[in-house]
Amino acid sequence: MKTPFVPVLFVLLSVALSGRAADLGQLQTSFMARYDEANATRDQQLKNLEGSYVGALERHLDKIKAGGDLEKVVPVRDEIEAVKTGAEPLPELSANVDREFKSMRGKYVGARDTVRETHARTLVSLSDKMTAALESEEKELTRAGKIDDALAAKRMRETLSKDVGIASARELLGKARAPLALDEPKEWQLLIEQRMKVEEKGMHEVGSLSDVAKEGRGFWNRLLTGGDEQDADEVLVTPSPAKVSFSPKLPATEIRGKVSLAFPNARATVRITAGGKTVFEEELGGRNREARIAVEFEATREIEIEAEQVGAGAAWVYWTAFESR
């Protein structure tokens, strides 16, 4: 998304400087040159980033088309079209998109936001320096009795303060510094890929389904690898009793996913806390072997899940496509 520099500003500055102090003209020329340079750098960086992302998406699309899974193909195709046309915001990713695509999207959005924030910081810095220089010129010209020139400097400063491009840059930086105040939808992030700490565990290790399966033998290995191998990386296994805490990169206000029991005769109580408050709790067992999760809460970076065994029998709990945003 480009940040335009309002054409009226150029006109007003030029008119203000006609026959005025040479120092003001030099300030204007220097400011405009650096402003244009910042915009050109930002535009080229975004163009290169978009080209790389589209190329990676197209290669990924060729790979997943071979599998014949339409549900995975369509989101990638739509993403390519959205990036090429400059659509904002990008399409929201559904829960069933593949892990590689989610990772690609996350890296792209992170790199894109970094470019935009760097550009915004440059514009704000230029604006602040220009404003300070104009204030100084205004005072010096007033002391020298050059009232018309001082008024020209004042008009330039006031016009600069109303520029839409600079205001947009300040707004973007304000949001970047205060993520809790963001109103725009954030990307869903797999919690298993966030900072994770096992607070409590029993005899067996806590980890992704694919990692746990590698350590299995015989029956256990067949049971744990019964699903799709790619999806296995997205499944967190918590053999009860277990307690795991997560620290997402950005404060989250929502969690979604599925929690289920690995064994038919097991029973377990599963619980989710966010910011120290319980936001989900349910006992699984019998006919109720799984539950869908879709909860909202106050923004926090402290998320914790628990699995407590109820009665006898091994209670291995699967947290599938467990995501926050």
C-alpha positions in Angstrom: 0.0 0.0 0.0 1.6 3.2 -1.1 1.7 6.4 0.9 0.9 9.3 -1.4 2.3 12.8 -1.0 -0.5 15.3 -1.4 0.1 17.3 -4.6 -1.4 20.4 -3.0 1.5 20.5 -0.6 4.0 21.0 -3.4 1.9 23.8 -4.8 1.5 25.6 -1.5 5.2 25.3 -0.8 6.2 26.6 -4.2 3.8 29.5 -4.0 5.0 30.3 -0.5 8.6 30.4 -1.6 8.2 32.6 -4.7 10.6 35.4 -4.1 11.2 34.4 -0.5 14.2 33.3 1.5 16.6 31.0 -0.3 17.0 28.9 2.8 13.4 27.9 2.7 13.7 26.9 -0.9 16.7 24.7 -0.1 14.8 23.1 2.8 11.9 22.3 0.5 14.1 20.8 -2.3 16.0 18.6 0.2 12.9 17.4 1.9 11.1 16.5 -1.4 14.2 14.6 -2.7 14.5 12.5 0.4 10.7 11.9 0.6 10.7 10.7 -3.0 13.7 8.5 -2.4 12.0 6.9 0.6 8.9 6.1 -1.4 10.9 4.7 -4.3 12.9 2.4 -1.9 9.7 1.2 -0.3 8.0 0.5 -3.6 11.0 -1.5 -5.0 11.3 -3.6 -1.8 7.6 -4.4 -1.9 7.7 -5.3 -5.6 10.7 -7.6 -5.0 8.9 -9.2 -2.0 5.7 -9.7 -3.8 7.5 -11.3 -6.8 9.3 -13.7 -4.6 6.1 -14.7 -2.7 4.1 -15.2 -5.9 6.9 -17.4 -7.3 7.0 -19.5 -4.1 3.2 -19.8 -4.2 3.1 -20.9 -7.8 5.7 -23.6 -7.1 3.7 -24.8 -4.1 0.5 -24.8 -6.1 2.1 -27.1 -8.7 3.1 -29.5 -5.9 -0.3 -29.7 -4.2 -2.3 -29.9 -7.4 -0.7 -33.3 -7.9 -2.4 -34.5 -4.8 -5.8 -33.6 -6.2 -7.1 -31.9 -2.9 -9.3 -29.0 -4.1 -9.6 -27.7 -0.5 -5.9 -27.0 -0.4 -5.5 -25.8 -4.0 -8.1 -23.1 -4.0 -6.7 -21.0 -1.2 -3.3 -20.9 -2.7 -4.7 -19.9 -6.1 -6.7 -17.1 -4.5 -3.7 -15.9 -2.6 -1.7 -15.6 -5.8 -4.4 -13.6 -7.4 -4.8 -11.4 -4.3 -1.1 -10.5 -4.2 -0.9 -9.8 -8.0 -3.9 -7.4 -7.8 -2.7 -5.7 -4.6 -5.8 -6.8 -2.6 -5.9 -5.5 1.0 -6.4 -7.3 3.3 -5.3 -10.7 2.0 -8.0 -13.5 2.1 -8.5 -15.0 5.6 -7.0 -18.5 5.8 -9.4 -21.3 6.6 -8.5 -23.9 9.2 -7.8 -26.6 6.6 -5.1 -24.9 4.5 -1.8 -26.8 4.6 1.0 -26.0 7.0 3.5 -25.0 4.4 1.2 -22.4 3.0 0.5 -21.0 6.4 4.2 -20.7 7.1 4.8 -18.9 3.7 2.0 -16.4 4.4 3.3 -15.7 7.9 6.8 -15.0 6.6 5.5 -12.8 3.7 3.3 -10.7 6.0 6.1 -10.2 8.5 8.5 -9.1 5.8 5.9 -6.8 4.2 5.1 -5.2 7.5 8.8 -4.6 8.2 9.2 -2.8 4.9 6.1 -0.6 5.6 7.2 0.2 9.1 10.7 1.1 8.1 9.3 3.4 5.4 6.9 5.0 7.9 9.7 5.7 10.4 11.7 7.3 7.6 8.8 9.6 6.7 8.1 10.6 10.3 11.7 11.3 10.9 11.9 13.5 7.8 8.7 15.3 8.8 9.9 16.0 12.3 13.3 17.3 11.1 11.6 19.5 8.5 9.2 20.9 11.1 12.0 21.7 13.5 14.0 23.4 10.7 10.9 25.5 9.7 10.3 26.5 13.3 13.9 27.7 13.5 13.7 29.6 10.2 10.4 31.2 11.3 12.0 32.5 14.5 15.2 33.7 12.8 13.2 35.5 10.0 10.9 37.1 12.6 13.9 38.4 14.6 15.4 39.8 11.3 12.2 41.6 10.6 11.4 39.5 7.4 7.8 39.0 8.4 6.5 37.8 5.0 9.2 35.2 4.8 8.5 34.1 8.4 4.8 33.7 7.5 5.8 31.6 4.5 7.8 29.3 6.8 4.8 29.1 9.1 2.5 28.2 6.2 4.9 25.5 5.0 5.0 24.0 8.5 1.2 24.0 8.9 0.7 22.4 5.5 3.2 19.7 6.3 1.4 18.9 9.6 -1.8 18.2 7.5 -0.2 15.9 4.9 -2.1 12.7 4.5 1.0 10.6 3.8 2.8 11.7 7.0 -0.4 11.2 9.0 -0.8 7.7 7.6 2.8 6.9 8.6 2.3 8.1 12.2 -0.9 6.0 12.4 0.9 2.9 11.2 3.7 3.3 13.7 1.2 3.9 16.5 -0.5 0.6 15.7 2.9 -1.2 15.5 3.8 0.0 18.9 0.5 -0.8 20.5 -0.6 -4.2 19.2 -3.3 -4.5 21.9 -5.2 -1.6 20.2 -5.3 -3.2 16.7 -8.8 -3.6 15.3 -7.8 -5.2 12.1 -8.0 -9.1 11.8 -4.6 -10.7 12.6 -3.3 -13.9 10.9 -4.1 -17.2 12.6 -0.9 -18.7 14.1 -0.4 -22.4 15.1 0.4 -22.4 18.8 2.6 -25.4 18.4 4.9 -23.1 16.3 5.0 -20.4 19.0 7.1 -20.3 22.1 6.0 -23.3 24.1 7.0 -24.6 27.6 6.0 -27.9 29.1 5.0 -26.9 32.7 4.0 -30.4 33.8 4.1 -33.9 32.2 3.6 -37.6 33.2 5.6 -40.6 32.0 5.5 -39.7 28.3 6.8 -36.7 26.4 4.7 -33.8 25.1 5.2 -32.8 21.5 3.9 -32.9 17.9 2.3 -36.1 16.7 5.0 -36.7 14.1 7.8 -36.3 16.8 6.1 -38.6 19.3 5.5 -41.2 16.6 9.2 -41.3 15.8 9.8 -42.5 19.3 7.0 -45.1 19.2 7.3 -48.8 18.6 4.9 -51.4 17.2 1.3 -50.7 18.2 2.1 -47.2 19.4 3.8 -46.2 16.2 0.9 -47.4 14.1 -1.6 -45.6 16.3 0.2 -42.3 16.4 0.9 -42.2 12.6 -2.6 -43.2 11.6 -3.3 -39.7 10.2 -1.7 -37.7 7.4 2.0 -37.1 7.9 1.9 -33.4 7.1 -1.0 -32.8 9.4 0.9 -34.7 12.1 3.2 -31.7 12.5 0.2 -29.6 13.4 -1.1 -31.9 16.2 0.1 -31.4 19.7 0.0 -34.6 21.9 -0.4 -34.2 25.6 -0.3 -37.6 27.5 -2.1 -36.7 30.7 -1.4 -35.3 33.2 0.1 -32.5 31.2 0.2 -28.7 31.3 1.7 -26.6 28.5 2.1 -22.8 28.3 2.4 -20.7 25.1 3.6 -17.2 24.5 2.4 -16.0 21.1 4.5 -13.2 19.4 1.5 -10.9 19.4 -1.3 -10.7 22.0 -4.2 -13.0 21.1 -7.9 -12.6 21.5 -9.1 -15.9 19.9 -8.3 -19.6 19.9 -9.7 -22.2 17.6 -9.1 -25.9 16.9 -10.1 -29.4 17.9 -9.2 -31.5 21.0 -9.8 -35.2 21.1 -8.8 -38.5 22.8 -6.4 -41.0 21.2 -7.9 -44.0 22.9 -11.6 -45.0 22.9 -11.8 -46.1 26.6 -10.0 -43.1 28.1 -11.4 -40.1 29.9 -9.8 -36.7 30.4 -10.6 -33.2 31.4 -9.2 -30.6 29.1 -8.8 -26.9 30.0 -7.6 -23.7 28.3 -6.7 -20.6 30.3 -5.9 -17.2 28.7 -4.5 -14.4 30.8 -5.0 -16.5 33.9 -8.8 -17.0 33.2 -10.4 -20.3 32.2 -11.9 -19.9 28.8 -12.6 -23.5 27.9 -13.1 -26.7 30.0 -14.7 -30.0 29.0 -14.5 -33.6 30.0 -13.9 -36.0 27.1 -14.8 -39.7 27.2 -17.4 -42.2 26.1 -19.3 -40.9 23.1 -17.9 -37.5 23.6 -14.3 -38.1 22.5 -13.7 -34.8 20.8 -14.7 -31.1 21.1 -14.4 -28.1 18.8 -12.8 -25.0 20.3 -13.8 -21.5 19.3 -13.3 -19.0 22.2 -12.7 -15.3 22.5 -11.1 -13.5 25.4 -9.2 -10.3 26.4 -5.9 -9.8 24.6 -3.1 -11.7 26.2 0.2 -13.4 25.5 -0.3 -16.0 28.3 -2.1 -19.1 27.1 -2.1 -22.4 28.9 -3.6 -25.8 28.2 -4.1 -28.8 30.6 -5.1 -32.4 30.2 -6.1 -34.3 33.4 -6.7 -38.0 33.3 -10.1 -39.1 34.7 -10.2 -42.7 36.0 -8.0 -45.6 34.7 -6.6 -46.0 31.2 -4.1 -44.0 29.2 -5.5 -40.6 28.3 -3.5 -39.2 25.4 -5.1 -35.9 24.2 -4.6 -34.5 20.7 -4.8 -30.7 20.0 -5.4 -30.5 16.3 -4.9 -27.2 14.2 -4.8 -25.4 17.6 -4.4 -21.7 16.6 -4.6 -18.3 18.0 -4.8 -14.7 16.7 
